[in-house]
Amino acid sequence: MKTKILLVDDHPMLRSGLRQELAQQPNLELVGEAATGGLAVKLARESPPDLVVMDIHLPDMNGIEVARQILSAQPSVKVVIFSGDTVRAVVDEALQAGVCGYLSKSSPLEELIHAIDLVMAGRLYLSPDVSAEILEDYRKSLTEEAKPLKPLLSDREKQLLRFVAEGRRNKEIATLLSISPKSVEAYRSRVMKKLGCSSSAELVRYAVREGIATL
């Protein structure tokens, strides 16, 4: 089965180049293009792709906000950022929003294809120029006093945890969050992975311990 891709970038020439490259990949299929964030969200909701390749700087909104909106409605969709902006704060925000890959536009197209393959296989991908600064910060942190870091949860993820702690079932949670039961399952799986929990009971204990829910 081919991976269905939605391409989001406001530069026609770049979209043209990516379109030609994707057409040469037997396992990939370009199913939509958007030059604005609003159109990207609309297309993703009408016909969810498997993966979105998107720039950060769009005419109407930030690509990270677009990613948040798409993932909120369709949490199973993968998002790869392909942008000229590799500032650490931007990369961090994108990763916190749930994107699975971040590449600089200086990367060759072959690397983007490689990143798509890895992301669809369930892995995270950062191009070398993006990951270099992150690795350097990590190296520096090894010489400093280690402090436990709490996983960053979105408001939607906290809502899910609260409902799980209240003992609500997936169908009821889906109604409360205005999403499908399948999306609830995907959210729950993602939160469990993020928190390192292996059961609903562990999710409940985490929610109570962190003050997200009360029993």
Secondary structure, 3 states (H helix, E strand, C coil): CCEEEEEECCCHHHHHHHHHHHHCCCCEEEEEEECCHHHHHHHHHHCCCCEEEECCECCCCEHHHHHHHHHHHCCCCEEEEEECCCCHHHHHHHHHHCCCEEEECCCCHHHHHHHHHHHHCCCCEECHHHHHHHHHHHHHHCCCCCCCCCCCCCHHHHHHHHHHHCCCCHHHHHHHHCCCHHHHHHHHHHHHHHHCCCCHHHHHHHHHHCCCCCC
